[in-house]
Amino acid sequence: MWPPVFSMIVAGLLCLFLAVVSADPEKLYKKEGDDVVFKPGIAFVSVPINEISWKDGPNIAIEWDGHVTEYNRHFKGRSYLNTSSGEMTLKGLIVIDTGLYTAEINGVHAKTYDLTVMSPVPKPTVSKSCDEEMTLCTLTCKGDIHKDAKPVTISWWSGDNKMDSPEKLHITKDDIASELSCTLENPVSIGSSELFPNPFIPARKVNPYVGLTVFFVLLVAVFLTIIIHRVKAGMWFYEKESMPWEANFWRKHEGTYAADSNGTPAQKRGATDEETPMT
């Protein structure tokens, strides 16, 4: 009598567990175009599966009777059922896939998912509006937000620091942040604007004469180096056989041959005695 009683207890606890799990759907947010995998729950990992059905709300999306898998409506060609684990994969999500998905394994209700498919948020832009006295400016974070991307949260940033501000940012001359930005965010995406300069802080002007001055200073330094090398070495740098990082590059050139008084080169020392024939 023990095995049947034990089996009944296990079955009862399993049903109770599944009832608790299925009563509290798991919330999922996915972006359009993403894939999602629905799992029936850990209770079916080691249980032999004889039949499976996944429901989209009250309608059957996928059903397996132990032999044939049937895909219904817009789930054809976009979904896959793993008959070993009971997992359902749905690819290329679209907004109409939003809804409750419930598994039924061997006639027992399993886990339920509350899926929401959303559009991504756009990249926002920042616009400003200031009073005539230029004492107060209002910055607005704008973006072409699709209805399927809502709800969207707007945040303002000063560098990497998030600012405590509502959707519109009001700034005065007392605000020292040089650049500001805003973000649009929903559960599946985030978009950041370009940095927006603080209208109360004058933009730094680039002086073109600074670059020209640096260029001419470097040019003069190069010419002076060439002249100094010519004076010290006695020849132009391109006539030297040594390289600039070698010691001989800066040494004065000394000829190996001496010149006669009439301007003709003399022979090497010691060469006369060796080469002049005896008479």
Secondary structure, DSSP 8 states (H G I E B T S, - for coil): -HHHHHHHHHHHHHHHHHHHHHHS-EEEEEETT--EEE---GGGSSS----EEEEETTEEEEEE-SS-EEE-GGGTTTEEE-TTT--EEE-S--GGG-EEEEEEETTEEEEEEEEEEE------EEEEEE-TTSSEEEEEEE----GGG-S-EEEEEETTEEE---SEEEEETT---SEEEEEEEETTEEEE---EE-TTS------HHHHHHHHHHHHHHHHHHHHHHHHHHSS-GGG-SS-TTSGGGGS----SS-B-TTS-B---TTHHHHHS---
